[in-house]
Amino acid sequence: MLIHSCDEPPEKDDWWHFARRPQLGHLVAPGKQRKLPVVVPTQYVLAGTPDQPEVRLHLAKANPVFSALDESPACLLSLAGDWAFIPSSWKAIGDEDPSRGVPTTYYTAVQLLCRAELVDDEAGKASILRDQLATFEPEMDHVDPAEHARQLPAIRGLRLTVDEVRAKFKYGGNVDEAHRSAVAEHLAARRRPGDEAARRQVLRSIARRAGPSSL
């Protein structure tokens, strides 16, 4: 993933707060000497601390990702969100020609480079399920996962030790405050899914990091 200096996270732990949200990620396992990696959309829990993060998740035992992880424990969890398409006309302010604006997409992307540890014992799998239930439905009553002992053999757990974090917060950091503010106003008016989250990120980029003075 290409990360320009203007797209680096405004704050050191921004990636952590983004990745800890309940959301869907893509687990990528290249295995060894495969023509293509295995890519699995999955929910997950990010535990630990920003300095020592650990990803926990479970998948069906038949998932092909496990054969790739048996070949090599190296894997990557890819996350993306808070995105919005920015039309060309939004990139022009004052007497600038809207037709000469350059369209783009604003987004957050986080990639966690990991080493996988398989979890096949019932106690370990139940522990992962407890973490996921606490994250995705904290307000609901539910039986302890250990009570589903007959179903636990159908899944395998994963603990991913995070060795490296790559984070990109692409919200117009290459343009000046006036142009970013104009985009934020357009996002507030349009209100498509994702626009409000992207607008908040643009405003954070204005407040926390001054950009260049011109396009």
C-alpha positions, 0 to 999 in steps of 0.5 A: 500500500502506497502511503504518502507522508500527507496520508499518515495518521494524524495521531500515532494510535489512530489506526488502533481506534479505527481497527477496533471498531466492529467491522468486516475485514479481509484475511489474506493468506499467501501460503507457499508457492500458490498461484493466488492467495486465499482471501477471506472476509471475516469479523474479528476482535482486536485485543491487547494494546496498540503496542502489543495488538492481537487479532482473534477470530474464528472460521468454519473448519472447512475454510480453505484459509487453514490449508494456506496457514498450514503452509505458512503462518504469515498473513495479512488482515486488510481493513478499509472504511470511512470512504467517500468519492470526491467529485472533480467540481468539489476540488475547486473554490473561489474563481477556480474552474470546477471542470479542471478539478481532479476527482479522488476518493477519501478513505482510511485503510489499515493493514495488519501483517500477522503470524497466525496461531491455530486454536483447536481446543474447545476452551480456546475456541470458546474464549474467542467466541466470548470476545466476539460476542462481547464486541458485537452484541455487548447489550444482549443476553446469550448463553456462554459459548461453552454450552454449544460444545456440540457445534465447536468442532465445526470451527477453528479459532485463530490468534494473529500476532501483529508484527507490523501495522500500515495505516493510511488516512487519505483525506486531502492532506496534500491540499490547503485548509480552504480546499479541505474545508470546502470538501467537508461542506460538500460532504455535509450537504450530500449525506451519502453512506460514509460521507459523515465519517469521511467529513469527520476525518477531513475536519480532524486532518484540518485541526491536527495537521496543517497542510501545504498552502496551495494545490 
